[in-house]
Amino acid sequence: MARQLQHEHGVAVELWVDNLHSFRRICPEVRTDTEVQQVSGVTVRHWHSQDGEFEAADVADIVIEFFGCDIPEGYIAAMVQCEPRPVWLNLEGLTAEEWVEGCHTLPSSHPRLPLTKHFFFPGFTAKTGGLLVEAALDERRRQFQADPAAMAAFLAQLGLSAAEIAARKVSMFCYPHAPVAALFAAWEQGAEPVTCLVPEGVATDAVRSFLGVDAVAGAAATSGALTVRVLPFVPQPEYDKLLWACDLNFVRGEDSFVRAQWAGKPFVWHIYPQEENLHHKKLRAFLHRYAAGLDGLSAFSLYWNGAGTDDQHSAPLWSALQVEMPAIATRAADWQRQILENGDMTGNLLKFSRVLQSVKQENRV
């Protein structure tokens, strides 16, 4: 989002990040020992604590909190000194539940200060903020997928052999509690060759058990019809290529979940777990929108997230998913066109911010 704001809209962006080491895994240009740096035109600042003193000149025109992450009190105090005061947005987590349509763009007054925060919800309908997507993303995908040699070269750089490239290719990005070992067993005993590509640090117990060695980048093993290969974490543009090059993508959380949808390929979502299984409600809300008529995908997705029945097993669920794969591929392409009609989240957020800014200017007059 920060790159898109800068590259496509010419907006100067300061991105405050508390963990530069984690950031560097997906953005190798980041230096972990630098307080302020420029990365792809974005100013990246190391966020140490909630302490600190700020002046009005330090405050941006648009202040965005991600997922309810509180910004420092000193920064909020400086926002009060600005004239006009900045647009203050809380960018919420993504859900397909209907209630977000009624909460999108709602205001929330600060309990003590003359400031108003607005909630901005990404989503899957025109009554939400839409999904994050860069203007040129789909064209890059089309060019890449239209060039088999480019895809083969990309996969070869990751260590895949010709046989692994020719097999059904599956990317695996999930949380530790996913039933990966059971799925590995189903693939291993199946009739179809499967190449499973797992980022280092993901599903480590199941991967280590299958490989018989530590699950480090570059490790690989084949047993039966299954080959498992461990990949290093790659920069975000390279992860997009991985999604584009695979036949099926297991994704988790929010960001890879959205990127899988723009890839236009079949995917299975591992939703972030919440207390009292609230995430199961969110999962079902998405499946209701996305997987209507795709019973195999729905059943497998519920099983993968621990929301199925006790008598479900990987092998028959995988078989049903295999049979349904052509229909899922068609749905993936149709869905991509459908959600693109809602516009892109970054552009929608800027439009809403400009509306709020114009209101503030009118109030000054």
C-alpha positions in Angstrom: 0.0 0.0 0.0 2.8 2.4 0.9 4.5 1.7 -2.5 1.2 2.2 -4.3 0.5 5.5 -2.6 3.9 6.8 -3.7 4.3 5.3 -7.2 0.8 5.6 -8.5 -0.5 8.6 -6.6 2.6 10.7 -5.9 1.9 10.7 -2.1 4.9 11.1 0.2 4.7 8.2 2.7 6.3 7.6 6.1 5.9 4.0 7.2 6.5 3.4 10.9 7.6 -0.2 11.5 8.6 -1.8 14.9 10.4 -4.9 13.6 12.9 -4.2 10.8 14.3 -7.8 10.9 10.9 -9.3 10.0 10.3 -6.6 7.4 13.6 -7.4 5.8 12.5 -11.0 5.1 10.0 -9.8 2.6 11.8 -6.6 1.5 15.5 -7.2 1.3 16.4 -3.6 0.7 15.5 -2.7 4.3 18.5 -2.1 6.6 17.9 -3.3 10.1 20.4 -0.9 11.7 18.9 2.4 10.3 16.5 4.7 12.1 15.2 6.4 8.9 15.7 5.1 5.4 14.3 5.3 1.9 12.9 2.1 0.4 11.3 2.2 -3.0 10.5 5.9 -2.5 8.9 5.3 0.9 10.4 6.7 4.1 10.7 3.9 6.6 11.1 4.8 10.2 12.0 2.5 13.1 9.2 2.6 15.7 10.8 2.0 19.1 8.0 2.7 21.5 4.9 4.7 22.3 7.1 7.5 23.8 8.3 10.5 22.0 7.6 14.2 21.4 6.1 15.5 18.2 5.3 18.8 16.7 2.6 19.8 14.2 5.2 19.8 11.4 5.8 16.1 12.1 2.2 15.2 11.4 1.1 13.8 8.0 -2.0 15.1 6.2 -3.4 11.5 6.4 -2.7 9.4 9.4 -3.5 5.7 9.1 -3.5 3.2 11.9 -3.5 -0.5 10.8 -5.7 -3.0 12.6 -6.3 -0.8 15.6 -2.6 -0.3 16.3 -2.5 2.7 18.7 -0.2 5.6 17.6 1.8 7.4 20.3 0.0 9.9 22.5 2.6 12.5 21.7 1.7 12.2 18.0 -2.0 12.5 18.7 -1.4 15.6 20.7 0.5 17.1 17.8 -2.4 16.3 15.5 -4.6 18.7 17.6 -2.1 21.5 16.9 -2.5 21.1 13.1 -4.8 23.4 11.1 -6.6 21.9 9.3 -6.4 18.8 11.4 -5.3 15.6 9.5 -7.5 12.9 8.2 -7.3 10.1 10.8 -8.1 6.6 9.6 -8.2 3.2 11.2 -7.7 0.6 8.4 -9.5 -2.5 9.7 -8.9 -6.2 9.1 -10.6 -7.9 6.1 -13.8 -9.8 6.5 -16.6 -10.9 4.2 -19.2 -10.5 6.9 -22.1 -8.2 5.9 -21.9 -6.0 9.0 -18.8 -4.2 7.7 -20.9 -2.5 5.0 -22.7 -0.6 7.8 -19.4 0.3 9.6 -17.3 1.3 6.7 -16.3 5.0 6.9 -18.1 5.5 10.3 -16.6 8.3 12.5 -15.4 7.9 16.1 -14.7 11.0 18.2 -11.7 11.1 20.5 -12.9 10.9 24.1 -10.9 13.9 25.2 -9.5 15.8 22.2 -11.2 17.6 19.3 -10.3 14.8 16.8 -12.3 12.4 14.8 -11.1 9.0 13.5 -12.9 7.2 10.7 -13.0 3.4 10.2 -12.0 2.2 6.8 -12.9 -1.5 5.9 -11.4 -3.4 3.0 -13.9 -5.8 1.6 -15.6 -7.6 -1.3 -18.5 -5.3 -2.2 -19.0 -1.8 -3.5 -20.1 -0.8 0.0 -16.6 -1.4 1.4 -13.1 -0.1 0.6 -12.3 -2.9 -1.9 -9.1 -4.9 -1.9 -5.5 -3.7 -2.3 -4.3 -4.1 -5.9 -1.8 -2.1 -7.9 -2.8 -0.8 -11.4 -0.2 -2.9 -13.3 -0.6 -6.1 -11.3 -2.9 -8.0 -13.6 -0.9 -7.1 -16.7 2.3 -8.4 -15.0 0.4 -11.6 -14.2 -0.9 -12.1 -17.7 2.6 -11.6 -19.2 4.2 -14.0 -16.8 1.6 -16.7 -17.2 1.7 -16.3 -21.0 5.4 -17.1 -21.0 5.9 -20.8 -20.0 9.7 -20.4 -20.4 9.7 -17.5 -17.9 7.7 -19.5 -15.4 10.0 -22.5 -15.8 13.0 -20.3 -15.3 11.6 -18.7 -12.2 10.8 -22.1 -10.7 14.2 -23.5 -11.7 15.8 -20.6 -9.8 14.0 -21.8 -6.7 15.7 -25.2 -7.2 12.9 -27.2 -8.9 13.8 -29.9 -11.3 12.0 -30.5 -14.6 10.0 -33.3 -13.1 8.9 -31.1 -10.1 7.9 -28.4 -12.5 5.8 -30.8 -14.6 3.9 -32.1 -11.5 1.0 -30.4 -9.8 2.6 -27.5 -8.1 1.2 -26.4 -4.7 2.5 -23.5 -2.6 1.9 -24.0 1.2 1.6 -21.0 3.5 -0.3 -21.9 6.7 -0.3 -21.6 10.5 1.2 -24.3 12.6 -2.0 -26.0 13.5 -3.0 -26.9 9.9 -3.3 -30.6 9.3 -0.3 -30.6 6.9 1.0 -34.1 7.9 -2.3 -35.8 7.0 -2.4 -34.0 3.6 1.2 -34.9 2.9 0.2 -38.6 3.5 -2.7 -38.3 1.1 -0.5 -36.7 -1.6 2.2 -39.3 -1.0 -0.2 -42.2 -1.5 -2.0 -40.6 -4.4 -1.6 -41.4 -8.1 -0.8 -37.8 -9.2 2.7 -36.3 -8.8 2.6 -33.3 -6.4 5.3 -30.8 -5.8 4.7 -28.9 -2.5 6.7 -25.7 -2.0 6.9 -24.5 1.6 8.5 -21.3 2.9 11.2 -21.8 5.5 9.6 -21.6 9.0 6.1 -22.8 7.9 4.7 -26.1 9.0 8.2 -27.0 10.3 7.2 -30.1 12.2 5.3 -31.8 9.3 8.0 -30.8 6.8 10.8 -32.0 9.0 9.1 -35.3 9.6 8.6 -35.8 5.8 12.1 -34.7 4.9 13.9 -36.5 7.7 16.2 -33.5 8.0 15.8 -29.9 9.2 13.3 -27.8 7.2 15.8 -25.3 6.0 15.7 -23.5 2.6 16.9 -25.7 -0.1 16.0 -29.0 1.6 13.9 -31.4 -0.5 12.8 -35.0 -0.5 10.5 -37.3 -2.5 8.4 -40.1 -1.2 5.7 -41.8 -3.3 3.9 -39.2 -5.4 5.0 -36.3 -3.2 8.0 -34.0 -3.4 8.3 -31.4 -0.7 10.8 -28.5 -1.2 11.6 -25.8 1.3 11.9 -22.3 -0.1 13.5 -19.2 1.4 11.1 -16.3 2.1 11.1 -14.2 -1.0 10.3 -10.5 -1.7 6.7 -9.7 -2.3 6.9 -9.4 -6.1 8.6 -12.8 -6.2 5.8 -14.3 -4.0 3.3 -13.1 -6.5 5.2 -15.0 -9.2 5.1 -18.1 -7.0 1.3 -17.8 -6.7 1.0 -17.3 -10.5 3.2 -20.3 -11.3 1.5 -22.8 -9.0 -1.7 -24.8 -9.7 -3.0 -24.5 -6.2 -2.1 -22.0 -3.4 -2.6 -22.5 0.3 -2.5 -19.0 1.9 -3.0 -17.6 5.4 -4.0 -14.5 7.2 -4.9 -11.5 5.1 -2.1 -10.4 2.7 -1.3 -13.7 1.0 -5.1 -14.4 1.0 -5.7 -11.2 -1.1 -2.7 -11.9 -3.4 -4.0 -15.4 -4.1 -7.3 -13.9 -5.3 -5.5 -11.6 -7.7 -3.5 -14.6 -8.9 -6.7 -16.0 -10.4 -5.7 -19.5 -9.3 -7.4 -22.0 -7.0 -6.6 -21.4 -3.4 -7.4 -22.6 0.1 -7.4 -20.1 2.9 -6.1 -20.7 6.4 -7.7 -17.9 8.4 -6.0 -16.4 11.5 -7.4 -18.1 14.6 -9.4 -16.2 17.1 -10.8 -17.0 20.6 -14.1 -18.8 20.8 -13.6 -19.8 17.1 -14.8 -16.4 15.9 -12.7 -17.0 12.8 -14.9 -19.8 11.7 -17.8 -17.4 11.3 -15.6 -15.2 9.1 -14.4 -18.2 7.1 -18.0 -19.3 6.4 -18.9 -15.7 5.4 -16.2 -15.8 2.8 -17.1 -19.2 1.5 -20.7 -18.2 1.2 -19.6 -15.4 -1.2 -16.8 -17.3 -3.0 -17.5 -21.0 -2.9 -21.3 -21.3 -3.5 -21.8 -24.5 -5.6 -18.2 -25.6 -4.9 -18.9 -28.2 -2.2 -15.5 -29.8 -2.4 -13.7 -26.5 -1.8 -16.0 -25.6 1.0 -15.7 -29.0 2.8 -11.9 -28.9 2.4 -11.6 -25.3 3.6 -13.7 -26.0 6.7 -11.6 -29.1 7.4 -8.3 -27.2 6.9 -9.4 -24.6 9.5 -10.7 -27.1 12.1 -14.3 -26.2 11.4 -15.4 -29.5 9.8 -16.8 -32.7 11.3 -14.8 -35.2 13.3 -15.2 -37.9 10.7 -13.5 -35.9 7.9 -10.1 -37.1 6.5 -7.6 -35.6 4.1 -7.6 -38.3 1.4 -11.3 -38.2 0.4 -11.5 -34.5 0.8 -8.5 -34.0 -1.4 -10.0 -36.3 -4.0 -13.2 -34.3 -4.0 -11.1 -31.1 -4.4 -9.2 -32.6 -7.3 -12.4 -33.4 -9.2 -13.7 -29.9 -8.6 -10.4 -28.1 -9.6 -11.5 -27.1 -13.1 -14.7 -25.5 -11.7 -12.6 -23.8 -9.0 -10.3 -22.4 -11.6 -13.2 -20.9 -13.5 -14.6 -19.4 -10.4 -11.2 -17.9 -9.5 -11.1 -16.0 -12.8 -14.7 -14.9 -12.5 -14.2 -13.7 -8.9 -11.1 -11.7 -9.9 -13.2 -9.8 -12.4 -16.0 -9.3 -9.9 -13.9 -7.8 -7.1 -12.0 -5.6 -9.5 -15.2 -3.8 -10.2 -15.1 -2.4 -6.6 -12.0 -0.4 -7.4 -8.7 -0.7 -5.6 -8.5 -0.1 -1.8 -5.7 2.5 -2.0 -7.5 4.6 -4.6 -10.8 4.3 -2.6 -9.1 5.4 0.6 -7.6 8.5 -1.1 -11.0 9.4 -2.5 -12.6 9.2 0.9 -9.7 11.2 2.5 -10.1 13.9 -0.1 -13.8 14.1 0.8 -13.0 14.5 4.4 -10.3 17.1 3.6 -12.7 19.2 1.6 -15.2 19.1 4.4 -12.5 20.3 6.8 -11.7 23.2 4.4 -15.4 24.2 4.2 -15.6 24.2 7.9 -12.7 26.6 8.1 -14.6 29.1 5.9 
